[in-house]
Amino acid sequence: MTLELADRQLEDVVSKRAAARLRAFRRDAERLLPGRVTEVVLFGSRARGEARRDSDYDVAVFVEGLEESWPTTRVLVEASYPHLVKGYYISPVALPSDFIARKEAALAYAIAREGIKVP
């Protein structure tokens, strides 16, 4: 899956430390879901540059072969805990790898409009 998103980098909207945490979270997700994570995208207030100091980091994790979102989201939430302890509230949601292409939900449009890839 190749997402066409705005040409912005994480460091354009979050601190270097936050960007490093988001990249580490991506590695954690890839370790827990080997060969299934197709993309990780920051969206929401942090991606728009409208975040408050206490805002969370909304992260869409696109997963190949995802049938039910909640069990996988729960695994990702557990993976986000070490980052929470360090002060980075990563709020992940697991989505099918073709979620954006289907354009069935307002969330798909929001991610496509404001999302920033987490490399």
C-alpha positions in Angstrom: 0.0 0.0 0.0 1.3 3.4 -0.9 -0.4 6.3 0.8 -0.3 9.7 -0.9 0.0 12.1 2.0 1.1 15.7 2.4 4.8 16.2 1.9 5.7 16.8 5.6 8.1 15.2 7.9 7.4 14.3 11.6 9.9 16.9 12.7 7.8 19.6 11.0 5.1 19.1 13.7 6.6 17.3 16.7 9.8 17.5 18.7 12.8 15.3 17.8 12.2 13.2 20.9 8.5 12.7 20.1 9.5 11.7 16.5 11.9 9.2 17.9 9.2 7.8 20.2 6.8 7.4 17.2 9.5 5.6 15.2 10.1 3.3 18.2 6.4 2.6 18.4 6.4 1.7 14.7 9.2 -0.8 15.3 7.3 -2.2 18.2 4.2 -2.6 16.1 6.2 -4.3 13.3 7.7 -6.7 15.9 4.3 -7.6 17.3 2.7 -7.9 13.8 5.5 -9.3 11.7 5.0 -8.7 8.0 1.6 -7.2 8.4 2.2 -3.5 9.2 2.0 -1.6 5.8 2.1 2.0 7.1 2.0 4.0 10.3 0.6 7.5 10.1 0.3 10.3 12.7 -2.9 12.2 12.3 -5.1 14.5 14.5 -4.2 17.6 16.4 -0.4 16.8 16.5 -0.3 16.3 12.7 -2.3 19.5 12.1 0.1 21.5 14.4 -2.9 22.3 16.7 -1.9 20.2 19.7 -1.9 21.3 23.3 0.9 20.2 25.6 -1.3 17.4 26.9 -2.6 16.2 23.5 -2.2 12.6 22.6 -0.5 11.3 19.5 -3.2 9.8 17.3 -1.6 7.0 15.2 -3.2 4.9 12.5 -1.5 1.5 12.0 -2.4 0.0 8.6 -2.4 -3.8 8.9 -2.5 -6.3 6.0 -5.2 -9.0 6.4 -6.9 -7.2 9.3 -10.4 -8.6 9.9 -11.3 -7.3 13.3 -9.8 -4.0 14.4 -10.3 -4.1 18.1 -8.1 -7.2 19.0 -5.2 -5.7 17.1 -5.8 -2.2 18.4 -5.7 -3.7 21.9 -2.2 -5.2 21.2 -1.0 -1.8 19.9 -2.4 0.0 22.9 -0.4 -2.4 25.1 2.7 -1.7 22.9 2.2 2.0 23.5 2.5 1.7 27.3 6.3 2.0 27.6 6.0 5.3 25.7 3.2 6.5 27.9 5.4 5.9 31.0 8.0 8.2 29.3 5.3 11.0 28.8 4.2 10.2 25.2 0.5 9.3 25.0 0.4 7.4 21.8 -3.2 6.5 20.9 -3.1 3.8 18.2 -5.9 2.5 16.0 -5.5 -0.6 13.8 -7.0 -0.2 10.3 -7.1 -2.4 7.2 -4.4 -1.7 4.7 -7.0 -0.5 2.2 -8.9 1.7 4.6 -8.0 5.0 2.9 -8.7 3.7 -0.6 -12.2 2.6 0.5 -13.1 6.2 1.6 -16.0 4.8 3.7 -15.4 6.9 6.8 -14.7 10.5 7.8 -11.6 9.1 9.5 -10.2 8.0 6.1 -10.6 11.5 4.8 -9.0 13.0 7.9 -6.0 10.7 7.7 -5.5 11.3 4.0 -5.8 15.1 4.5 -3.6 15.6 7.5 -1.6 12.5 8.0 2.2 12.3 8.3 4.0 9.0 7.7 6.0 7.6 10.6 9.1 6.1 8.9 
